[in-house]
């Protein structure tokens, strides 16, 4: 019998106690005494968000396939339970065995978005694990981070023992085997980390030294010991056929954000949008086998009882066998109440044809992401989408029965002018006009177009990594320009406009491109009471402003200044597979408004061919 970590009295006082009970459908059960390695896998956000994350499900399944390892889960306690745990000194625990996280060998934390960083400190605090890696004892777990934000791990460098740069399927086996060997030999934590740093893809911050110049930029970044690699190269799985995939994914007892079967159809993207970090760091594009996907879809639906299946990728339209897969799913599950979800589709005739087969057109809305209102700016960001294509796609959608359209844009993109901003509502107006060209008796109700504008953050390993970022006031000023232009449109009643929070975006920028020094701000913000910063109801910008003032760190240094292409960047020690020379070329082309063709049309020499596979080699002899 597992002793509950929380009493019934506490469970009755908190919101959604099922978040903390475990015992979900397909939960893996092992005897902790029978394994050599205990691994707590953490998503530093609330249970419903974490349970929707495919990467955690994959790693949970993969690590638990090892007989010598028990992978358990932990999520951030909601503020109501956080308060009780602090007051009653209840240590944070895993869901599978209700064991204290501090008793684990590893604490693995996925880094998906910058605004979850204070929750990482919450996890360490409630677990009783010292914040700073340098202060941890032999009794503390090895704290390892991975995920997209690990491509600039420096703001978190003081808090992690090591980071894994790349996809988890390739090197975790080596890491766990090494740990098991060192554990049985009674070797120290420091000895293990020094050996771990030599495994490809592993980065141990304590084994590298940073110096800064008088202007505040990085002067040098280098290993402190011989044999430690100066460059950490990302690790990816090239052949996805044999990689583990959870055909019995965990099914929560309460509704998760994405309460459905997720079928990953491919990794990477051929498009090369210059603002998109994922499109760069996940290169090259690699597709999953069609027959394997068919089998997995059947097994996952059978093993979960879910009534929806989502096809996951960065650009689903570019999966070369999408039509065959969708046709199979429709025919196989026809009349069985299974819905098919197709996110990340492009606005073209093929995608609309596919969507018309799987969606109830009277209930769903279409989502398009032009990103910029003017053709000039779309060329700058290499979106590869013309106004003609957008209007043609919207027209076909309207004629097919859709009347609701969501349009996603970014404000603050490099070279953006006021005219570019005004083109956002003008484009939405043209789409509305296209709807009203349809005879009234053939329309499907009123046209509804929602314009959503986020604010641009220059991300590492993109051609825009050198670009200056707008200040809070500049972002809001641009949002107002668009808002005023919306009011000038003839069909303004059909247009709805909203924009992202500028305060949050500014912080994202600091932690996306920051160096080790900004970690001090993070710790001070947590002490000030900041947690769940990605949630509007908990975000408190005043506490963050105080944290910057108390630590003497300047937001503007990290955000609003343009970086020289010769500046040593905090993440330059990582080889993400895309060369810095390619990024420089794309930065120069962006400033000239020049377009780069997608990978299937023409190789752009980005450097990803070094991985010997994927789309890079499709047409090679």
N, C-alpha and C positions, 0 to 999 in steps of 0.2 A: 504494500500500500504506500502511495506517495502522500506525504504529509503536506497539506495545502500551505502555501506561503502566506495566504491571507485568510483571516478568520471570517466566518459568516457575517459577523457584526460589521466588519470593514466593507465586505462585498455589498452589503445592503445600503451603504452610504454613498457609493460611487456610481458614476454613469457607466453603463454597459459593462458590467462585471465579467461578461463572457470574453472580454479582451484578454483576460489574465488567467484563464482556466486551462487552456490547452485541450487535449483530448478530441481534436477535430477529426473529421473523416480523413483517412489516409495519413494521420500522424504516425510517425515511425517510433516504435517502442523497442528499447534495448535495456539491458542491465548495465548501468554505468560501471559496475565492478568487473565486467567482462571485456572492457575496452582499454586501450593504451592511451588514446587521445580523446579528450572531450573538447568540443568546439562549440562556442555560443555564437550563432550567426545573428547579427543585429541589423535591423533597419531603424535608423534614429528618427522615427516619427510614429504616429499613432498606429495601432494594430491594423485598422482598416486600410490604411495606405500601404503599410508594409506587406500585408497579405496579398496585395494586388501586384506585387513586383515579381516579374518573371525570373530575374537574375537570382533572387534568393531561393526561389523554388528549384531552379536548376542546381545550385550549389548544395542545397539541403539534400536533394536526391543523390547527387554525385558523391558527396562526402559520406553519406550513410550507406552507400554501397560497399564501403570498406568495413570489413568485420572488426578491425581494430580501432574504429573511430565512431563516436556518437556525436552527431551534429544536432544541437538543439537551437531554439529560437528565443530572441528577446526583442521587445519593442519598447519605445518610449512610453512610460506611464503618463496618462493624461494628467493635467495639472491638479485635479481633485485628489487622485491617488498619490501624486508626487508629494503633495503637502503632508498627507498622512504618513507616508514612508519616511519623510524627513523627521517628523515629530516623534514617531514611534521607533525610529532607527531600524526599520525593516529593510534588509538588503535586497537589492534588485535580483530577480530570479528568472530562471528559464521556464518556458511554458511546458516542456516535455516532462521534466522531473521536479520542477519547483525548487531546483538547486540554486544556491547563490552563484551569481555570475563570477564572483571572485574565485570560486573553486574550479573554474574551467582552466584548461591548458591554453586555449586561444579565445580571444574575443575578436571576431571579425565584423567590421562595421562597413556597410556599403555607403558610398559617398555619391549621392545622386544629384543633390542641389545644395548650393551654398547656404541657403537659409535654414538648413537643418544642422548647421555646425554647433550652435549652442546646445542642441539636444545630444550631441556627442559628449559634451562635458556633463550633461545631466546623467547620461548612462554611466560614465566613469564615477561621478559623485555618488549616485545611489548604490553603485556596486562596491564602494569603498576602495576603488583603485586610484592611486595617486594620479593627478592630472598629468604630470610631467613624466615622460618615459625614463628620464635620468634618475628619478626618485623611486622607481619600482624595485621591489625585492624579488628574490627567487620564487616567492609564493604567489606573486601576481601573474595573471594571464599575459601571454604575448598579445599585444593589441595590434591588429593588422587592418589596414584600410584598402579598399579597392573601389572600382567604379569610375564613371567619367570624370568626377572632380579630382580623382587621384592623378590626373594628367597635369595638375599643378598642386602637388601635395604640400607645398611650403607653408601656407598659412596654418596648417595643422601639424607641421613637422615635430614640434615639441611634445605633442600629445600621443603620437603613435610610435610603436617600436619598429614597425616596418610597413611598407606599402607594396601592393602588388599592381604593377602596371600592365594591364592587358586583360585577356579573357580567362576566366577561372578554370576552364577545362584543361589547360595545358600544363601548369606548373604546381598546382596544389598538391598533387601526388608526391612530387619531389620534396616539397616543403615539409609535409607531414612525415614522410619517411626519415628525413634528416632530424626532425624534432624527436621522433621516437628513438632513433639511434642515440642522440645526445642525452635524452632522458634516462635511458637504460644504463648509459655509461656514467651518469651522475655529473655531467658537465654543466657549466654555468650558463646563465642567461646570455651573458656577453659573448661567450664562445659560440653559442648557437646563432646569435644574430650576425656575428662576423662571417660564419659559414653560409648563412642564409643569403647574405648580401651578394654572394657569388653565384647564386641561382639566377638564371636569366629572368628578367622582369621584376626582380625584388630590389627594393630600395630601402635602406636602413639610414634614416636621417642623421642619427648620432655618429655615423662614420664619415660624414662630410662636413666640411668647414666653409662658411661663407664670410667674405669680407666686403665692406662697403666703401665707396669713394666719398669724397667731400660733398659731392652733389646729391648723395643719398642713393645713387644707383649701385648695383652690385659690381664690385671690382673683381672678385674671383669666387669660384665655387669648385671645390676639389675634394677628393677622398683624403682622409687623414691617415690611412694605412695602406701599405703595399698590397696589391692583389685585389683591392676593391675597385670595381670598374668605374671609370670616369663618366661613362655614358650608360644609362639604363635603357635597354631596348624593350619595347612592348612585346608581349607574347600573345599570339592569336592562334586559333584553331583554323587551319586552312581547309581541311576536309571535315565538313560538319556531319557527314554520314555516321561516323562512329562515335561522335561526342554524346555524353549522357543527356537524356531529356526526360523530364518527369511525366510519365504516362499515368501516374497516380498522384496528381497534385493535391496539395492540402485544400480542404474545403472548409471555410470558416462557418461558425454557427450564427454569426451576425453578418449583415450585408457589408461586403467590402466595396471599395471604390470601383473595382472592376470585378464584378461577380460573374465570371465566365471562364470558359476554357480559352487559353491563349496558345495559339499555334504560331511559332516563329518560323516564317517562311524563308527569310534570308537575313544576312548581316551586311552592313556597308551600304553605300549609295553611290550611284554613278554620276550624280548631278553636279557636284562641285559648287554649291552655293557658298559664297565667300564669308557669310556670317555664321555658318553652321559648323559647330565643333564636331558633332557626331558624324557628319559627312566626311570629315577629315580623319578623325582618330580611328574610325572603324573600317577604313579602307584596308584591303581591296574588297569589292563586293563578292560575297559568297552565297550561293543558293543552296537550300536544302533539297534533298531528293524528293520528287513528287510522290512516288510510291510509298516512301517512308512517311510523308506527311499524311497521306490518306489513312495509313494504318494507325498513326498516332491520334488522328482526329477521332477515329472510331473508339479507340481504347480510352482516350481521355473523357469523352462524353459518357461512356459506359461506366467509368470508374468514379465519376464525380456527381452525376445527376444534373449537371448544368444544362441550361436550355439555350445557351448562346455560345458560339465559337468565334473568336476574333483572330484574324490573320495579321500577325505582327511583323512590322519591318519599318525602315525609314522611308521607303517609297514603294509601296505594294504594287503599283502599276508597272514597275520595272522588273518584277519577278516574271521570268520568261514563260512560265507555265501556269500563270494565274488563271487563265480562262479554263484550262483543263481541271485545275484544282477546284475552282468554284462550281463548275459543271458537276463534278463528282459529288461535292457536298450537297448541292441542291437535289440531285437524284437519289443519293444515299439516304438523306434524312427528310425527304419529302413526306409531309403528312405526320411527322413525328414531333412537331412543335419546336424545332431547332431553328434559331435565328442565326444569321451569318453577318458578322460585323467586319467592315473593310476600311479601317483607318488608313491615312497616309496615301490616298489616291490622288492622282493628278487630274486636272480639269480637261479631259479630252474625251473624244467619242468612245474610245475603247473602255475607259473607266466608267463612263455613264452607262454604257451597255451592260457592263458587269453589275453595277450597282442596281440597275433597274430590275435585275433578276432576283436580287436578294432583299430588297427593302420594300416596305409598304410606303409608297410614295405619298400617301395622304397623312402620314404621321411623322416622317423624318425630315430633317433639314440637311442640306448639303454644305460642306465646309470646304472653302477654297482659301489658299494662302498666297495672294499676289505679293505680299510683303511690302511692296512700294506702289504708290499710285501712278507714277509716271514711268514711261518706257525708259527714259534716260537712267533713272535710279535703279530700275530692275536690271538694266545692263551692268551698272556699277556693281551690284551685288551678285551678278551672274545667275539670276533666277531662271533664265531660259524660258520665259513666259511672255508672250506678246499680248497686247490688248485685244487683237483680233481673236487669238485663241481663247482668251478669257470670255469675251462676249459670245463667241460661237459655242463654247461649252455651256455657259449659262443659258443661252437660248435653247439648246438641246435639252437641258435639264428642265426648263420651264415647260417645254412642249411635251416632255415625258411625264409631267404631273407634279413636279416639285414647285413649291412657291416660297419656301423658306431657304435663305442662303446666309451663311456666316462667312464673313471676309476677315482674314487676319492680316494685319499690317504691323510694321515696326516704324517707330519715330526715332530720330537721332542717328540715322545711318550716315556713314561717311559721305561727304559732299552734298548732303541734303540741303535744299533751298526751300524758301517759303512756297514757291510754285509747286515743288514736289509734294509738299504737305497738302496743298489745296487740291491736288489731283486725286487724293484718296477719296473724298466724298464725290468728286466728279465721276470717278470710275464707278462708284456705287450707284450714282444716278443713271449712268449709261446702262448698267445692268437692270435697274428698275424699268427704264424705258424699254428695254428689250422684252421685259415681261408684258408690258402694256401694249406691245405690238400684236400680241396674241388676241384673236377675237374674244370678246367678253364672254360669250357662251362656252368658250373652250378653256377658260382659265379655271384654276383650282383654288378659288378664294382670293384673298388679298395677298399682295406681294409683301414679304417681310425680309428686309436685308439688315443684318446686324454687322456693324463695323467695329472690330475690336483692335485696339492699338496697344501693343506692348512697347517698351522702351529698349533700345538697342544696348547690349552689353558686349564689348569686344572680348572674345574668348581666346584662351591660349590655343595654339596650333591651328589658327585660322589666318587667312590673309589680312584680316582686320585686327590682328593682335597688337599692332603698333598704333592703332587709331586712338585719338582722344575720345573721351566719352562725355556726354552732356552732363551738366550739373542738374540738380533737382529742379531749380527754377527754369532752366532752359528746357527741360523735358515738359514741364507743365505749360510753358509758353507755347510750345509746339502743339501740345494737345488742344490748347485753346484756339489756335489757328484753324485746326481741323474742325473743331466744334462750330466756329463761326461760319465756316464754309458749308457745313451740313445745313445750316439754317437757310442758306441761299438757294438750295436745290428745289426744283419744282415738285419732286416727289418726296419731300422731306418727311411726310407722314409715314412713308414706307421704310424710312431709314432710322435705325437706332444706333447710337454711338456710345462706346465705353472705352476706358483706357486703364492701363495698369497703374499700380502705385509707384510713384516716382521715388519715394524714400526707400522702398525695398530694393528697387533697381540699383540705386546708388551703392547700397551695401553689397549687392551681388557683384557689382563691378570691383569693389575693393578686394573681396575674397576670391574672385575669379582670377585676378591678375596680381594679387599681393605676394609678398615674400614672407620670410619667417617672422619678421617684426610685427606683422598685423595679428599674429596669434595672441599677443598681449591684449589687444582690443577684445578679442573673442572671450578670453578669460574674465576680463573686467565686466563685459556685458552680461555674462552668466551670473557673476556676483551681484550685478545690479538687478537681476531678476528676469533676464531675457531667456525664454524658452518658447518653442513652437512659433518661431518668427515667420514661418511660411503661412501661418494662420492669421488672417486679418484681425480676428477678435483678440489675439494675444500680442500682436506686434506693437511695440512701444518705441517709437523713434527717439523720444527724449532720452530714454535709457541708453540707447546706442550713441547718441550725440555726447552724452556724459562720458561714456566709455572711451571715445576718441579723445576727448579733452583730458581725461584723467591719465591717459597713457601717452599723450603728446604725439599721437599719430595723425598725419594729415590725409584726409580723404582725397583731396585734390592731387596729391603727389601720385596716387595710384590710378586716378580716374581721368582727370581733365587734361593732363599733359600728353602731347603726342610723343611716342617713343621713337628714338632713332633706330633704323634697321640694324645698326651696329651695336646697339646696347645689349649687354648680357642680361637676358630675361630669366626670371626665377625658375622657369621650367626648361631651360635650354639643355640641361643635363639628360633630358629624356628624348629618346628617339621614338617618335610615334609612328614611324613608317612613312611619313610625308616629309620631304626634305625642306629645310629652311630656305634653300634657294628657290624651290617651287613657290613657297609662300610669298617670298619677296617678289617674284615675277607676277604673281596674282595680285599683290598689293599695288604694283605699278600699273597693271592692266586695269584695275578697278578705278584708279584715279584718272585714267584715260577713257573710261567707259567702254572698254573692250571686253567682248564675251569670249569665254573658253568653252569649247564643245564638251558634251558629256563623254564619259569614258568609252561608251560603246561606239560613238561616232569617230572619236579620235583620241589617242593617248596624249595626255598633257605632260607626261614625264614627271609625275608627282613623287616618284620614289617607291610607291607601293609594290612595284614589280619585284622588288627584292624578296617578297614572300612567296614567289613562284606558285601562283595559282589565282583563282578567282577570275573576275572579268578581265584582268590584265592579259590573261593567256588564252581567252576564248578563241581568238582568231589567229593564234600563233601556230606555226607548223612545227 
